[in-house]
Amino acid sequence: MRSTALARLLLGGMLFAACGGGSEAPATESAAPAAPVAADAAPAVEYRTVADVFPDAPEKAMVLNNCASCHNVACSVIGARSEDRWNSLRDAHRERVSGADVDAIFRYLNANFGASNPEPKIPPAFLEGGCTPF
């Protein structure tokens, strides 16, 4: 009887934990309040590789294969460029990027890293070697 009660207690605890119960630390009176997060702040993301910075889409491979051949590609996502700036960069790169859909590449960059998007927090190691002005 005692082992059955113990088994039920353990099973109940496992189910509670598996469903998300108990995942938060209990609040204490001495705990400092959480710092407010700005509405436009990017969520904290840990990127393991430069490729992780870029959202999955067919154009991601085009960006990594074309832009990275001349630039530190992580630099392209900092600076929150306007659509006009991305279009200007597209026009300047049209002759430099052969065999790729330049329009698709820059639509992707503008959609994911335009001025209306929060700027990703790029690890300093990804920016080693410096960035060319864009």
N, CA, C and O atoms as CSV, one atom per row, in Angstrom:
chain,resi,resn,atom,element,x,y,z
A,1,MET,N,N,0.827,-1.188,0.000
A,1,MET,CA,C,0.000,0.000,0.000
A,1,MET,C,C,0.877,1.259,0.000
A,1,MET,O,O,0.615,2.218,-0.726
A,2,ARG,N,N,1.930,1.229,0.839
A,2,ARG,CA,C,2.809,2.388,0.933
A,2,ARG,C,C,3.545,2.627,-0.394
A,2,ARG,O,O,3.713,3.773,-0.809
A,3,SER,N,N,3.984,1.544,-1.061
A,3,SER,CA,C,4.683,1.701,-2.338
A,3,SER,C,C,3.740,2.227,-3.409
A,3,SER,O,O,4.182,2.964,-4.290
A,4,THR,N,N,2.475,1.883,-3.369
A,4,THR,CA,C,1.499,2.398,-4.332
A,4,THR,C,C,1.301,3.895,-4.134
A,4,THR,O,O,1.227,4.638,-5.112
A,5,ALA,N,N,1.215,4.340,-2.913
A,5,ALA,CA,C,1.058,5.772,-2.632
A,5,ALA,C,C,2.294,6.539,-3.074
A,5,ALA,O,O,2.188,7.629,-3.636
A,6,LEU,N,N,3.462,5.969,-2.822
A,6,LEU,CA,C,4.711,6.609,-3.237
A,6,LEU,C,C,4.791,6.688,-4.755
A,6,LEU,O,O,5.211,7.707,-5.301
A,7,ALA,N,N,4.393,5.624,-5.438
A,7,ALA,CA,C,4.400,5.608,-6.902
A,7,ALA,C,C,3.446,6.658,-7.449
A,7,ALA,O,O,3.786,7.337,-8.417
A,8,ARG,N,N,2.272,6.813,-6.865
A,8,ARG,CA,C,1.306,7.834,-7.311
A,8,ARG,C,C,1.865,9.238,-7.094
A,8,ARG,O,O,1.712,10.116,-7.944
A,9,LEU,N,N,2.507,9.439,-5.961
A,9,LEU,CA,C,3.092,10.739,-5.671
A,9,LEU,C,C,4.187,11.078,-6.683
A,9,LEU,O,O,4.233,12.198,-7.193
A,10,LEU,N,N,5.056,10.130,-6.971
A,10,LEU,CA,C,6.122,10.357,-7.954
A,10,LEU,C,C,5.554,10.598,-9.340
A,10,LEU,O,O,6.003,11.501,-10.046
A,11,LEU,N,N,4.558,9.791,-9.742
A,11,LEU,CA,C,3.935,9.956,-11.057
A,11,LEU,C,C,3.264,11.316,-11.164
A,11,LEU,O,O,3.382,11.994,-12.185
A,12,GLY,N,N,2.566,11.711,-10.119
A,12,GLY,CA,C,1.918,13.027,-10.116
A,12,GLY,C,C,2.926,14.148,-10.240
A,12,GLY,O,O,2.705,15.112,-10.973
A,13,GLY,N,N,4.032,14.027,-9.526
A,13,GLY,CA,C,5.083,15.044,-9.608
A,13,GLY,C,C,5.696,15.123,-10.991
A,13,GLY,O,O,5.976,16.213,-11.490
A,14,MET,N,N,5.906,13.966,-11.614
A,14,MET,CA,C,6.473,13.958,-12.972
A,14,MET,C,C,5.502,14.591,-13.952
A,14,MET,O,O,5.927,15.368,-14.807
A,15,LEU,N,N,4.234,14.293,-13.861
A,15,LEU,CA,C,3.234,14.886,-14.758
A,15,LEU,C,C,3.150,16.390,-14.546
A,15,LEU,O,O,3.051,17.149,-15.510
A,16,PHE,N,N,3.189,16.822,-13.296
A,16,PHE,CA,C,3.142,18.244,-12.983
A,16,PHE,C,C,4.328,18.967,-13.628
A,16,PHE,O,O,4.160,20.019,-14.245
A,17,ALA,N,N,5.507,18.405,-13.484
A,17,ALA,CA,C,6.713,19.009,-14.057
A,17,ALA,C,C,6.681,18.968,-15.571
A,17,ALA,O,O,7.097,19.926,-16.222
A,18,ALA,N,N,6.190,17.867,-16.150
A,18,ALA,CA,C,6.154,17.737,-17.609
A,18,ALA,C,C,5.189,18.721,-18.234
A,18,ALA,O,O,5.382,19.119,-19.382
A,19,CYS,N,N,4.173,19.118,-17.526
A,19,CYS,CA,C,3.175,20.053,-18.052
A,19,CYS,C,C,3.535,21.497,-17.772
A,19,CYS,O,O,2.721,22.397,-17.979
A,20,GLY,N,N,4.729,21.718,-17.311
A,20,GLY,CA,C,5.184,23.083,-17.092
A,20,GLY,C,C,5.039,23.541,-15.668
A,20,GLY,O,O,5.524,24.620,-15.329
A,21,GLY,N,N,4.395,22.774,-14.820
A,21,GLY,CA,C,4.240,23.159,-13.422
A,21,GLY,C,C,5.573,23.094,-12.718
A,21,GLY,O,O,6.381,22.201,-12.977
A,22,GLY,N,N,5.797,24.010,-11.855
A,22,GLY,CA,C,7.022,24.001,-11.066
A,22,GLY,C,C,8.245,24.469,-11.825
A,22,GLY,O,O,9.356,24.354,-11.307
A,23,SER,N,N,8.089,24.994,-13.037
A,23,SER,CA,C,9.263,25.400,-13.806
A,23,SER,C,C,9.775,26.769,-13.399
A,23,SER,O,O,10.903,27.136,-13.727
A,24,GLU,N,N,8.950,27.525,-12.686
A,24,GLU,CA,C,9.389,28.836,-12.254
A,24,GLU,C,C,9.876,28.748,-10.817
A,24,GLU,O,O,9.343,27.992,-10.005
A,25,ALA,N,N,10.892,29.532,-10.524
A,25,ALA,CA,C,11.386,29.572,-9.150
A,25,ALA,C,C,10.367,30.298,-8.301
A,25,ALA,O,O,9.744,31.252,-8.768
A,26,PRO,N,N,10.183,29.872,-7.069
A,26,PRO,CA,C,9.222,30.564,-6.221
A,26,PRO,C,C,9.676,31.994,-5.960
A,26,PRO,O,O,10.867,32.270,-5.813
A,27,ALA,N,N,8.704,32.892,-5.906
A,27,ALA,CA,C,9.018,34.294,-5.658
A,27,ALA,C,C,9.397,34.471,-4.200
A,27,ALA,O,O,8.827,33.844,-3.306
A,28,THR,N,N,10.360,35.329,-3.986
A,28,THR,CA,C,10.737,35.650,-2.622
A,28,THR,C,C,10.620,37.142,-2.450
A,28,THR,O,O,10.689,37.896,-3.421
A,29,GLU,N,N,10.444,37.572,-1.218
A,29,GLU,CA,C,10.293,38.993,-0.960
A,29,GLU,C,C,11.569,39.755,-1.240
A,29,GLU,O,O,11.519,40.946,-1.548
A,30,SER,N,N,12.718,39.095,-1.140
A,30,SER,CA,C,13.981,39.794,-1.340
A,30,SER,C,C,14.418,39.812,-2.801
A,30,SER,O,O,15.434,40.423,-3.132
A,31,ALA,N,N,13.659,39.148,-3.684
A,31,ALA,CA,C,14.036,39.116,-5.095
A,31,ALA,C,C,13.838,40.493,-5.714
A,31,ALA,O,O,12.837,41.161,-5.455
A,32,ALA,N,N,14.791,40.908,-6.528
A,32,ALA,CA,C,14.695,42.190,-7.211
A,32,ALA,C,C,13.682,42.070,-8.341
A,32,ALA,O,O,13.586,41.014,-8.967
A,33,PRO,N,N,12.928,43.123,-8.614
A,33,PRO,CA,C,11.977,43.047,-9.720
A,33,PRO,C,C,12.721,42.931,-11.042
A,33,PRO,O,O,13.836,43.431,-11.192
A,34,ALA,N,N,12.088,42.268,-11.988
A,34,ALA,CA,C,12.698,42.105,-13.313
A,34,ALA,C,C,12.814,43.458,-13.983
A,34,ALA,O,O,11.949,44.320,-13.833
A,35,ALA,N,N,13.900,43.632,-14.728
A,35,ALA,CA,C,14.092,44.878,-15.460
A,35,ALA,C,C,13.069,44.952,-16.577
A,35,ALA,O,O,12.787,43.942,-17.221
A,36,PRO,N,N,12.505,46.134,-16.819
A,36,PRO,CA,C,11.539,46.240,-17.912
A,36,PRO,C,C,12.225,46.007,-19.248
A,36,PRO,O,O,13.387,46.368,-19.436
A,37,VAL,N,N,11.506,45.413,-20.155
A,37,VAL,CA,C,12.024,45.137,-21.490
A,37,VAL,C,C,11.345,46.085,-22.456
A,37,VAL,O,O,10.119,46.200,-22.467
A,38,ALA,N,N,12.131,46.758,-23.260
A,38,ALA,CA,C,11.570,47.669,-24.247
A,38,ALA,C,C,10.733,46.898,-25.241
A,38,ALA,O,O,11.070,45.773,-25.609
A,39,ALA,N,N,9.639,47.503,-25.676
A,39,ALA,CA,C,8.724,46.835,-26.600
A,39,ALA,C,C,9.397,46.488,-27.917
A,39,ALA,O,O,9.045,45.494,-28.552
A,40,ASP,N,N,10.365,47.300,-28.333
A,40,ASP,CA,C,11.012,47.054,-29.617
A,40,ASP,C,C,12.333,46.298,-29.477
A,40,ASP,O,O,13.063,46.151,-30.458
A,41,ALA,N,N,12.646,45.823,-28.289
A,41,ALA,CA,C,13.910,45.107,-28.080
A,41,ALA,C,C,13.826,43.712,-28.688
A,41,ALA,O,O,12.806,43.030,-28.585
A,42,ALA,N,N,14.915,43.307,-29.319
A,42,ALA,CA,C,14.982,41.964,-29.894
A,42,ALA,C,C,15.133,40.953,-28.770
A,42,ALA,O,O,15.835,41.213,-27.793
A,43,PRO,N,N,14.489,39.815,-28.897
A,43,PRO,CA,C,14.676,38.798,-27.862
A,43,PRO,C,C,16.132,38.351,-27.840
A,43,PRO,O,O,16.803,38.331,-28.872
A,44,ALA,N,N,16.605,37.997,-26.667
A,44,ALA,CA,C,17.984,37.541,-26.537
A,44,ALA,C,C,18.112,36.184,-27.220
A,44,ALA,O,O,17.448,35.221,-26.837
A,45,VAL,N,N,18.947,36.120,-28.208
A,45,VAL,CA,C,19.169,34.898,-28.958
A,45,VAL,C,C,20.655,34.621,-28.950
A,45,VAL,O,O,21.465,35.525,-29.155
A,46,GLU,N,N,21.013,33.379,-28.714
A,46,GLU,CA,C,22.417,33.005,-28.801
A,46,GLU,C,C,22.656,32.350,-30.149
A,46,GLU,O,O,22.124,31.278,-30.437
A,47,TYR,N,N,23.452,32.999,-30.959
A,47,TYR,CA,C,23.784,32.463,-32.271
A,47,TYR,C,C,25.050,31.631,-32.142
A,47,TYR,O,O,26.054,32.103,-31.611
A,48,ARG,N,N,25.007,30.401,-32.624
A,48,ARG,CA,C,26.202,29.552,-32.580
A,48,ARG,C,C,27.068,29.776,-33.804
A,48,ARG,O,O,28.293,29.683,-33.728
A,49,THR,N,N,26.437,30.071,-34.930
A,49,THR,CA,C,27.174,30.329,-36.173
A,49,THR,C,C,26.595,31.569,-36.833
A,49,THR,O,O,25.495,32.003,-36.492
A,50,VAL,N,N,27.325,32.132,-37.765
A,50,VAL,CA,C,26.829,33.291,-38.506
A,50,VAL,C,C,25.548,32.921,-39.247
A,50,VAL,O,O,24.634,33.740,-39.338
A,51,ALA,N,N,25.467,31.730,-39.765
A,51,ALA,CA,C,24.270,31.305,-40.498
A,51,ALA,C,C,23.023,31.350,-39.617
A,51,ALA,O,O,21.921,31.571,-40.119
A,52,ASP,N,N,23.186,31.143,-38.312
A,52,ASP,CA,C,22.040,31.176,-37.393
A,52,ASP,C,C,21.405,32.554,-37.306
A,52,ASP,O,O,20.241,32.666,-36.920
A,53,VAL,N,N,22.132,33.597,-37.651
A,53,VAL,CA,C,21.617,34.960,-37.600
A,53,VAL,C,C,20.513,35.157,-38.639
A,53,VAL,O,O,19.605,35.965,-38.439
A,54,PHE,N,N,20.590,34.433,-39.727
A,54,PHE,CA,C,19.685,34.625,-40.850
A,54,PHE,C,C,18.490,33.677,-40.766
A,54,PHE,O,O,18.669,32.463,-40.662
A,55,PRO,N,N,17.267,34.226,-40.812
A,55,PRO,CA,C,16.078,33.376,-40.763
A,55,PRO,C,C,16.014,32.431,-41.964
A,55,PRO,O,O,16.441,32.770,-43.067
A,56,ASP,N,N,15.474,31.249,-41.722
A,56,ASP,CA,C,15.348,30.266,-42.799
A,56,ASP,C,C,14.397,30.755,-43.882
A,56,ASP,O,O,13.290,31.216,-43.603
A,57,ALA,N,N,14.844,30.646,-45.085
A,57,ALA,CA,C,14.091,30.983,-46.297
A,57,ALA,C,C,14.991,30.577,-47.458
A,57,ALA,O,O,16.201,30.437,-47.278
A,58,PRO,N,N,14.430,30.388,-48.624
A,58,PRO,CA,C,15.277,30.021,-49.773
A,58,PRO,C,C,16.384,31.052,-50.044
A,58,PRO,O,O,17.462,30.701,-50.524
A,59,GLU,N,N,16.109,32.311,-49.735
A,59,GLU,CA,C,17.091,33.364,-50.004
A,59,GLU,C,C,18.266,33.337,-49.023
A,59,GLU,O,O,19.313,33.925,-49.298
A,60,LYS,N,N,18.104,32.673,-47.905
A,60,LYS,CA,C,19.188,32.603,-46.915
A,60,LYS,C,C,20.449,32.034,-47.548
A,60,LYS,O,O,21.533,32.591,-47.372
A,61,ALA,N,N,20.324,30.949,-48.273
A,61,ALA,CA,C,21.486,30.333,-48.934
A,61,ALA,C,C,22.098,31.287,-49.949
A,61,ALA,O,O,23.320,31.337,-50.093
A,62,MET,N,N,21.260,32.050,-50.657
A,62,MET,CA,C,21.788,33.004,-51.632
A,62,MET,C,C,22.609,34.082,-50.931
A,62,MET,O,O,23.674,34.465,-51.416
A,63,VAL,N,N,22.120,34.571,-49.795
A,63,VAL,CA,C,22.854,35.593,-49.042
A,63,VAL,C,C,24.189,35.027,-48.568
A,63,VAL,O,O,25.236,35.646,-48.756
A,64,LEU,N,N,24.145,33.853,-47.956
A,64,LEU,CA,C,25.378,33.265,-47.426
A,64,LEU,C,C,26.372,32.925,-48.532
A,64,LEU,O,O,27.578,33.097,-48.351
A,65,ASN,N,N,25.889,32.450,-49.662
A,65,ASN,CA,C,26.786,32.052,-50.753
A,65,ASN,C,C,27.305,33.232,-51.562
A,65,ASN,O,O,28.419,33.172,-52.084
A,66,ASN,N,N,26.534,34.291,-51.677
A,66,ASN,CA,C,26.948,35.421,-52.502
A,66,ASN,C,C,27.579,36.549,-51.683
A,66,ASN,O,O,28.692,36.983,-51.982
A,67,CYS,N,N,26.893,37.010,-50.682
A,67,CYS,CA,C,27.386,38.163,-49.913
A,67,CYS,C,C,28.657,37.811,-49.144
A,67,CYS,O,O,29.579,38.622,-49.051
A,68,ALA,N,N,28.701,36.599,-48.596
A,68,ALA,CA,C,29.856,36.199,-47.792
A,68,ALA,C,C,31.114,36.026,-48.628
A,68,ALA,O,O,32.209,35.939,-48.071
A,69,SER,N,N,30.989,35.975,-49.937
A,69,SER,CA,C,32.191,35.838,-50.760
A,69,SER,C,C,32.997,37.135,-50.809
A,69,SER,O,O,34.185,37.111,-51.131
A,70,CYS,N,N,32.360,38.268,-50.492
A,70,CYS,CA,C,33.070,39.551,-50.489
A,70,CYS,C,C,33.046,40.261,-49.146
A,70,CYS,O,O,33.939,41.057,-48.856
A,71,HIS,N,N,32.035,39.989,-48.316
A,71,HIS,CA,C,31.829,40.709,-47.057
A,71,HIS,C,C,31.834,39.765,-45.871
A,71,HIS,O,O,31.627,38.559,-46.006
A,72,ASN,N,N,32.076,40.344,-44.710
A,72,ASN,CA,C,31.764,39.656,-43.473
A,72,ASN,C,C,30.239,39.736,-43.394
A,72,ASN,O,O,29.685,40.792,-43.088
A,73,VAL,N,N,29.578,38.645,-43.664
A,73,VAL,CA,C,28.130,38.658,-43.845
A,73,VAL,C,C,27.377,39.061,-42.574
A,73,VAL,O,O,26.257,39.563,-42.667
A,74,ALA,N,N,27.954,38.857,-41.409
A,74,ALA,CA,C,27.293,39.277,-40.171
A,74,ALA,C,C,27.146,40.800,-40.123
A,74,ALA,O,O,26.219,41.319,-39.501
A,75,CYS,N,N,28.049,41.498,-40.773
A,75,CYS,CA,C,27.985,42.962,-40.795
A,75,CYS,C,C,26.749,43.463,-41.540
A,75,CYS,O,O,26.272,44.567,-41.275
A,76,SER,N,N,26.240,42.680,-42.450
A,76,SER,CA,C,25.103,43.134,-43.249
A,76,SER,C,C,23.826,43.272,-42.441
A,76,SER,O,O,22.889,43.931,-42.891
A,77,VAL,N,N,23.759,42.673,-41.265
A,77,VAL,CA,C,22.518,42.720,-40.487
A,77,VAL,C,C,22.530,43.783,-39.400
A,77,VAL,O,O,21.538,43.944,-38.689
A,78,ILE,N,N,23.621,44.506,-39.258
A,78,ILE,CA,C,23.660,45.566,-38.251
A,78,ILE,C,C,23.406,46.901,-38.935
A,78,ILE,O,O,23.771,47.088,-40.096
A,79,GLY,N,N,22.791,47.813,-38.228
A,79,GLY,CA,C,22.591,49.151,-38.770
A,79,GLY,C,C,21.179,49.460,-39.221
A,79,GLY,O,O,20.929,50.589,-39.643
A,80,ALA,N,N,20.256,48.546,-39.159
A,80,ALA,CA,C,18.840,48.783,-39.477
A,80,ALA,C,C,18.643,49.739,-40.654
A,80,ALA,O,O,18.289,50.903,-40.466
A,81,ARG,N,N,18.870,49.248,-41.838
A,81,ARG,CA,C,18.771,50.069,-43.046
A,81,ARG,C,C,17.320,50.239,-43.498
A,81,ARG,O,O,16.495,49.338,-43.345
A,82,SER,N,N,17.035,51.395,-44.050
A,82,SER,CA,C,15.706,51.657,-44.598
A,82,SER,C,C,15.542,50.893,-45.913
A,82,SER,O,O,16.520,50.416,-46.489
A,83,GLU,N,N,14.320,50.784,-46.372
A,83,GLU,CA,C,14.069,50.117,-47.657
A,83,GLU,C,C,14.793,50.844,-48.787
A,83,GLU,O,O,15.339,50.202,-49.684
A,84,ASP,N,N,14.803,52.176,-48.753
A,84,ASP,CA,C,15.529,52.938,-49.777
A,84,ASP,C,C,17.016,52.606,-49.763
A,84,ASP,O,O,17.639,52.499,-50.819
A,85,ARG,N,N,17.589,52.440,-48.565
A,85,ARG,CA,C,19.016,52.100,-48.476
A,85,ARG,C,C,19.279,50.700,-49.014
A,85,ARG,O,O,20.249,50.484,-49.741
A,86,TRP,N,N,18.409,49.737,-48.656
A,86,TRP,CA,C,18.571,48.384,-49.196
A,86,TRP,C,C,18.458,48.411,-50.717
A,86,TRP,O,O,19.210,47.718,-51.402
A,87,ASN,N,N,17.526,49.204,-51.257
A,87,ASN,CA,C,17.373,49.285,-52.711
A,87,ASN,C,C,18.599,49.902,-53.366
A,87,ASN,O,O,19.013,49.478,-54.444
A,88,SER,N,N,19.176,50.899,-52.717
A,88,SER,CA,C,20.402,51.511,-53.233
A,88,SER,C,C,21.552,50.497,-53.241
A,88,SER,O,O,22.316,50.423,-54.203
A,89,LEU,N,N,21.663,49.722,-52.163
A,89,LEU,CA,C,22.700,48.685,-52.105
A,89,LEU,C,C,22.459,47.612,-53.162
A,89,LEU,O,O,23.402,47.120,-53.782
A,90,ARG,N,N,21.203,47.254,-53.365
A,90,ARG,CA,C,20.861,46.273,-54.408
A,90,ARG,C,C,21.334,46.774,-55.771
A,90,ARG,O,O,21.974,46.039,-56.523
A,91,ASP,N,N,21.015,48.025,-56.080
A,91,ASP,CA,C,21.397,48.576,-57.379
A,91,ASP,C,C,22.918,48.626,-57.548
A,91,ASP,O,O,23.433,48.393,-58.641
A,92,ALA,N,N,23.625,48.927,-56.472
A,92,ALA,CA,C,25.090,48.981,-56.527
A,92,ALA,C,C,25.706,47.590,-56.672
A,92,ALA,O,O,26.824,47.455,-57.170
A,93,HIS,N,N,24.988,46.568,-56.244
A,93,HIS,CA,C,25.516,45.202,-56.294
A,93,HIS,C,C,25.070,44.418,-57.524
A,93,HIS,O,O,25.542,43.304,-57.749
A,94,ARG,N,N,24.190,44.971,-58.301
A,94,ARG,CA,C,23.624,44.233,-59.441
A,94,ARG,C,C,24.706,43.687,-60.375
A,94,ARG,O,O,24.602,42.554,-60.844
A,95,GLU,N,N,25.722,44.467,-60.644
A,95,GLU,CA,C,26.807,44.035,-61.537
A,95,GLU,C,C,27.802,43.112,-60.837
A,95,GLU,O,O,28.490,42.332,-61.495
A,96,ARG,N,N,27.884,43.195,-59.516
A,96,ARG,CA,C,28.858,42.411,-58.761
A,96,ARG,C,C,28.398,40.994,-58.477
A,96,ARG,O,O,29.213,40.086,-58.315
A,97,VAL,N,N,27.101,40.813,-58.419
A,97,VAL,CA,C,26.541,39.496,-58.063
A,97,VAL,C,C,25.974,38.882,-59.334
A,97,VAL,O,O,24.859,39.192,-59.753
A,98,SER,N,N,26.762,38.010,-59.930
A,98,SER,CA,C,26.298,37.382,-61.167
A,98,SER,C,C,25.745,35.997,-60.865
A,98,SER,O,O,26.242,35.297,-59.983
A,99,GLY,N,N,24.743,35.620,-61.586
A,99,GLY,CA,C,24.173,34.286,-61.431
A,99,GLY,C,C,23.278,34.127,-60.226
A,99,GLY,O,O,22.917,33.002,-59.882
A,100,ALA,N,N,22.908,35.210,-59.573
A,100,ALA,CA,C,22.016,35.125,-58.411
A,100,ALA,C,C,20.866,36.101,-58.607
A,100,ALA,O,O,20.985,37.078,-59.346
A,101,ASP,N,N,19.777,35.832,-57.951
A,101,ASP,CA,C,18.619,36.709,-58.008
A,101,ASP,C,C,18.840,37.850,-57.014
A,101,ASP,O,O,18.451,37.754,-55.850
A,102,VAL,N,N,19.456,38.909,-57.474
A,102,VAL,CA,C,19.809,40.044,-56.622
A,102,VAL,C,C,18.562,40.657,-55.995
A,102,VAL,O,O,18.586,41.052,-54.829
A,103,ASP,N,N,17.477,40.739,-56.757
A,103,ASP,CA,C,16.247,41.309,-56.213
A,103,ASP,C,C,15.738,40.472,-55.032
A,103,ASP,O,O,15.329,41.029,-54.014
A,104,ALA,N,N,15.759,39.151,-55.159
A,104,ALA,CA,C,15.295,38.273,-54.078
A,104,ALA,C,C,16.189,38.402,-52.855
A,104,ALA,O,O,15.698,38.420,-51.726
A,105,ILE,N,N,17.486,38.489,-53.068
A,105,ILE,CA,C,18.432,38.635,-51.954
A,105,ILE,C,C,18.112,39.893,-51.155
A,105,ILE,O,O,18.031,39.845,-49.927
A,106,PHE,N,N,17.932,41.006,-51.835
A,106,PHE,CA,C,17.712,42.261,-51.125
A,106,PHE,C,C,16.295,42.393,-50.578
A,106,PHE,O,O,16.092,43.098,-49.589
A,107,ARG,N,N,15.312,41.739,-51.187
A,107,ARG,CA,C,13.974,41.679,-50.575
A,107,ARG,C,C,14.056,40.941,-49.237
A,107,ARG,O,O,13.467,41.371,-48.245
A,108,TYR,N,N,14.787,39.832,-49.221
A,108,TYR,CA,C,14.989,39.048,-47.995
A,108,TYR,C,C,15.694,39.880,-46.929
A,108,TYR,O,O,15.262,39.906,-45.776
A,109,LEU,N,N,16.779,40.561,-47.308
A,109,LEU,CA,C,17.521,41.376,-46.344
A,109,LEU,C,C,16.651,42.502,-45.785
A,109,LEU,O,O,16.670,42.764,-44.583
A,110,ASN,N,N,15.889,43.164,-46.654
A,110,ASN,CA,C,15.021,44.242,-46.189
A,110,ASN,C,C,13.914,43.702,-45.289
A,110,ASN,O,O,13.603,44.301,-44.259
A,111,ALA,N,N,13.321,42.579,-45.670
A,111,ALA,CA,C,12.222,42.009,-44.874
A,111,ALA,C,C,12.682,41.566,-43.494
A,111,ALA,O,O,11.925,41.678,-42.529
A,112,ASN,N,N,13.897,41.070,-43.382
A,112,ASN,CA,C,14.382,40.526,-42.118
A,112,ASN,C,C,15.273,41.474,-41.316
A,112,ASN,O,O,15.388,41.341,-40.098
A,113,PHE,N,N,15.901,42.427,-42.000
A,113,PHE,CA,C,16.852,43.302,-41.322
A,113,PHE,C,C,16.648,44.769,-41.678
A,113,PHE,O,O,17.579,45.570,-41.598
A,114,GLY,N,N,15.440,45.112,-42.066
A,114,GLY,CA,C,15.109,46.495,-42.396
A,114,GLY,C,C,14.916,47.334,-41.145
A,114,GLY,O,O,14.982,46.833,-40.022
A,115,ALA,N,N,14.679,48.604,-41.358
A,115,ALA,CA,C,14.554,49.563,-40.258
A,115,ALA,C,C,13.392,49.238,-39.320
A,115,ALA,O,O,13.417,49.648,-38.160
A,116,SER,N,N,12.389,48.523,-39.784
A,116,SER,CA,C,11.245,48.206,-38.923
A,116,SER,C,C,11.476,46.965,-38.063
A,116,SER,O,O,10.628,46.614,-37.243
A,117,ASN,N,N,12.608,46.304,-38.244
A,117,ASN,CA,C,12.932,45.100,-37.476
A,117,ASN,C,C,13.899,45.440,-36.350
A,117,ASN,O,O,14.740,46.327,-36.496
A,118,PRO,N,N,13.781,44.738,-35.230
A,118,PRO,CA,C,14.797,44.946,-34.183
A,118,PRO,C,C,16.144,44.438,-34.672
A,118,PRO,O,O,16.231,43.400,-35.330
A,119,GLU,N,N,17.182,45.175,-34.345
A,119,GLU,CA,C,18.522,44.779,-34.775
A,119,GLU,C,C,18.993,43.587,-33.946
A,119,GLU,O,O,18.946,43.634,-32.717
A,120,PRO,N,N,19.446,42.525,-34.602
A,120,PRO,CA,C,19.919,41.363,-33.834
A,120,PRO,C,C,21.199,41.694,-33.074
A,120,PRO,O,O,21.998,42.527,-33.501
A,121,LYS,N,N,21.371,41.027,-31.950
A,121,LYS,CA,C,22.576,41.198,-31.129
A,121,LYS,C,C,23.636,40.226,-31.642
A,121,LYS,O,O,23.601,39.035,-31.333
A,122,ILE,N,N,24.564,40.738,-32.414
A,122,ILE,CA,C,25.580,39.917,-33.054
A,122,ILE,C,C,26.768,39.736,-32.108
A,122,ILE,O,O,27.297,40.717,-31.586
A,123,PRO,N,N,27.186,38.500,-31.886
A,123,PRO,CA,C,28.368,38.280,-31.047
A,123,PRO,C,C,29.594,38.972,-31.648
A,123,PRO,O,O,29.800,38.916,-32.860
A,124,PRO,N,N,30.394,39.611,-30.828
A,124,PRO,CA,C,31.587,40.312,-31.335
A,124,PRO,C,C,32.491,39.421,-32.186
A,124,PRO,O,O,33.112,39.905,-33.132
A,125,ALA,N,N,32.574,38.151,-31.872
A,125,ALA,CA,C,33.429,37.244,-32.638
A,125,ALA,C,C,32.993,37.167,-34.102
A,125,ALA,O,O,33.823,36.944,-34.983
A,126,PHE,N,N,31.694,37.350,-34.368
A,126,PHE,CA,C,31.196,37.300,-35.744
A,126,PHE,C,C,31.597,38.529,-36.542
A,126,PHE,O,O,31.539,38.513,-37.771
A,127,LEU,N,N,32.003,39.589,-35.864
A,127,LEU,CA,C,32.340,40.855,-36.542
A,127,LEU,C,C,33.841,41.084,-36.619
A,127,LEU,O,O,34.284,42.152,-37.039
A,128,GLU,N,N,34.630,40.087,-36.216
A,128,GLU,CA,C,36.087,40.218,-36.271
A,128,GLU,C,C,36.521,40.450,-37.708
A,128,GLU,O,O,35.961,39.879,-38.644
A,129,GLY,N,N,37.504,41.275,-37.861
A,129,GLY,CA,C,37.976,41.598,-39.195
A,129,GLY,C,C,37.356,42.885,-39.716
A,129,GLY,O,O,37.773,43.412,-40.747
A,130,GLY,N,N,36.357,43.388,-38.996
A,130,GLY,CA,C,35.736,44.649,-39.355
A,130,GLY,C,C,34.657,44.524,-40.406
A,130,GLY,O,O,34.476,43.481,-41.034
A,131,CYS,N,N,33.960,45.606,-40.571
A,131,CYS,CA,C,32.867,45.673,-41.522
A,131,CYS,C,C,33.148,46.790,-42.533
A,131,CYS,O,O,33.645,47.859,-42.178
A,132,THR,N,N,32.824,46.523,-43.772
A,132,THR,CA,C,32.920,47.567,-44.784
A,132,THR,C,C,31.681,48.443,-44.636
A,132,THR,O,O,30.622,47.947,-44.252
A,133,PRO,N,N,31.792,49.731,-44.932
A,133,PRO,CA,C,30.602,50.595,-44.822
A,133,PRO,C,C,29.557,50.159,-45.841
A,133,PRO,O,O,29.870,49.880,-46.998
A,134,PHE,N,N,28.333,50.108,-45.392
A,134,PHE,CA,C,27.229,49.741,-46.285
A,134,PHE,C,C,26.367,50.941,-46.495
A,134,PHE,O,O,25.372,50.868,-47.216
